[in-house]
Amino acid sequence: MGKSGKRRGYRARSQREQAQDAARAAAAQAEAARLSFYKRLVGVLCAVLLVIALVFGAVSLARSCQGDIALSTPHYRVDTAMLAYYFYDYYHAELGEKGDAYAAAGLDPEKPLGEQIYKGETTWEAHFMAEVKASLRRMLVFAEVAYKEGVAPSYAEKCRQAADETVAALQIEAEENGQALADYLAAQYSNRVDEATVRRAEELSALAEARYAIFAAETYTEEERMALYATRPDDFKTGDVIAYSIKVDMAGLTGEAAIREAYQQAEARAQTLAAAGSEEAFCAAMAADLQAQNPGYTARTVARRVDEAYIYHIPAAATGLAEDWLNEPGRQAGDTAVLGATGDYTVVYCLNAPREVTYHRASARYILLPYAAYQTDALAREAADGLLTDFLAGAPSAKDFEALALQHTAAAGIALERVAYGDIEKPLCDWLTDEARGAGDTAVIAGVEGYYILYYTEKAPLPLWQELIADALREADYRVMLQESGLTVYENACTVPAL
């Protein structure tokens, strides 16, 4: 799978709920693959660089354009069809990754984005569009730099291959949903998007990604990092929170008594969660509430929703109900609160007050044995243990691990690169980010969709808080590069059609 895997495995939440077990297992593998390429480092100065990663998957030397132009530089363009593709690619990924957090902020995926207000100031469509256009402007800058340096033609074949991989992956998704590719693209990205649009967008992304990789390889000395840290230390401290939304559904409620009772029940549910004295108790109360409110949820669906409620690496400058609460002076791990207005609550639990995050990102390979491929979960665990035992019987290496994965049709060996909390399921992160972990370590970990056989490869050289500093320095270098290039990205006001 190519680097455009951000969209692989993500559907609208209602579609994922209705998918068959096998399709969900395949989606889980694809989700982990795309997380290998898209790690969102939070922080005011590095936020836009991360959004680059959301669309840098694979790119296009194509300069032909169909329809109106949304953004352009002298040699490259993003037409309105490409903009719709990028927009909904990002939106679906965000919804899949942080659905509960967005729900807590008031986003309803069933309603048009342009009709929902974001933070009382603008619409959700405008909010997402601003983030997407920020990344597209940078994408065009790196593509244009590659052109001016004369290296763009050397990436042409790589860009075409990246587009081929994306189209092939989309074709598989379409078949899993019982749709022709054209119909699937229209449903996921709007009727403006066809296969040719995907190829233009992915080829352009890949060209920019190739040039960005050179730029991102720049390293900084400890002296440079600490000099910046000394000027604004709070910018590189982040906190973690669990946020759970409880809303009163007014549909079918008639009369003041019924409405009052619904409000009282919602408040009682919120207070039950807030009374939890530990992370485990809070999650257990959250799971019980989810099951009670959604009787059709399976245990795995409940587990997935609980995992989605975790919000990691919140910077001091972040705003929102949970963010503002987390960043209040004196906040401590274990604090809880019920935020929001009557009938629309967000219950929060502080995992970690803002601090310097000292763990290192980790890389590994894994094999996923989905529960759906076995008659019982116990048989899946037995199969995972057996595979790991066979692997360890020889002289195990990362290459041997890949070979083992290829021997099993129900398993797929996938590389996890530079994993941080929030990128994959918490139990996997707990194991991977353990500072005692070393190259060659192995384990079998139970996840939402199946058992993961993990092979640890390496950890990042810097702890996460120092990576944030390096990203800030890289952001400053980008601004210098942009100024020296004299490049202007031209932009037209555009909207995207509703799905």
Stockholm file with secondary structure:
# STOCKHOLM 1.0

chainA/1-499         MGKSGKRRGYRARSQREQAQDAARAAAAQAEAARLSFYKRLVGVLCAVLLVIALVFGAVSLARSCQGDIALSTPHYRVDTAMLAYYFYDYYHAELGEKGDAYAAAGLDPEKPLGEQIYKGETTWEAHFMAEVKASLRRMLVFAEVAYKEGVAPSYAEKCRQAADETVAALQIEAEENGQALADYLAAQYSNRVDEATVRRAEELSALAEARYAIFAAETYTEEERMALYATRPDDFKTGDVIAYSIKVDMAGLTGEAAIREAYQQAEARAQTLAAAGSEEAFCAAMAADLQAQNPGYTARTVARRVDEAYIYHIPAAATGLAEDWLNEPGRQAGDTAVLGATGDYTVVYCLNAPREVTYHRASARYILLPYAAYQTDALAREAADGLLTDFLAGAPSAKDFEALALQHTAAAGIALERVAYGDIEKPLCDWLTDEARGAGDTAVIAGVEGYYILYYTEKAPLPLWQELIADALREADYRVMLQESGLTVYENACTVPAL
#=GR chainA/1-499 SS CCTTTTSTTCCCHHHHHHSCHHHHHHHHHHHHHHHHHCCCCCSTTTHHHHHHHHHTTSBCCCCCCCSCEEEECSSCEEEHHHHHHHHHHHHHHHHHHHHHHHHHTTCCTTSCGGGSEETTTEEHHHHHHHHHHHHHHHHHHHHHHHHHTTCGGGGHHHHHHHHHHHHHHHHHHHHHTTCCHHHHHHHHHCTTCCHHHHHHHHHHHHHHHHHHHHHHTCCCCHHHHHHHHHHCGGGGCEEEEEEEEEECCCTTCCSHHHHHHHHHHHHHHHHHHHTCCSHHHHHHHHHHHHHHHCTTCCHHHHHHHHHHTEEEEEETTCCSHHHHHHTSTTCCTTCEEEEEETTEEEEEEEEEEEECCCCEEEEEEEEEEEGGGSSSHHHHHHHHHHHHHHHHTSCCCHHHHHHHHHTCTTCCEEEEEEECBTTBCHHHHHHHTCTTCCTTCEEEEECSSEEEEEEEEEEEEEEHHHHHHHHHHHHHHHHHHHHHHTCCCEECCCCCCCC
#=GC SS_cons         CCTTTTSTTCCCHHHHHHSCHHHHHHHHHHHHHHHHHCCCCCSTTTHHHHHHHHHTTSBCCCCCCCSCEEEECSSCEEEHHHHHHHHHHHHHHHHHHHHHHHHHTTCCTTSCGGGSEETTTEEHHHHHHHHHHHHHHHHHHHHHHHHHTTCGGGGHHHHHHHHHHHHHHHHHHHHHTTCCHHHHHHHHHCTTCCHHHHHHHHHHHHHHHHHHHHHHTCCCCHHHHHHHHHHCGGGGCEEEEEEEEEECCCTTCCSHHHHHHHHHHHHHHHHHHHTCCSHHHHHHHHHHHHHHHCTTCCHHHHHHHHHHTEEEEEETTCCSHHHHHHTSTTCCTTCEEEEEETTEEEEEEEEEEEECCCCEEEEEEEEEEEGGGSSSHHHHHHHHHHHHHHHHTSCCCHHHHHHHHHTCTTCCEEEEEEECBTTBCHHHHHHHTCTTCCTTCEEEEECSSEEEEEEEEEEEEEEHHHHHHHHHHHHHHHHHHHHHHTCCCEECCCCCCCC
//
